[in-house]
Amino acid sequence: MTLDEMNIPQVIKKEAADLMRRVELADGLLELATAGGMTEGFMIGINCLKALRPNDVDALEILFSQAMDRKMR
């Protein structure tokens, strides 16, 4: 599943896309770690607010994890 395919609120989708872009454009380990921390904080906020269904939270976490994995290669 891609971010575009997810049926989540547009405001969350936009922020997730911005964070994904930060991960993809990170130049060096420090920037990548910072971007990864931002995605974690974003997901903590989403969970605290119960802004998404559990399966959407899982899907979004997978997308962020995959982006980090691709960047680390």
Phi, psi and omega in degrees: 000141176256167178300320180297329181281344183287139178264076181232162180305142184301322181296323177289318179299319180295314179295320178297320178296319178297317179293321178298318179297320177300318178297311184295328183264001181303133180247091180106166185294322181296315178295322179293317178296321178296314179297319178297320177296324178294321178294322178296315179299320178300314181292325176298316178297317178301315180294316181299321181276352185051045184282342180228158173291152182307320180291329177287323176299313180300315181297319180292320177297321178297317179298315178297317180297317179296320179296318178296316179299316179298319183291327182287343181283000000 
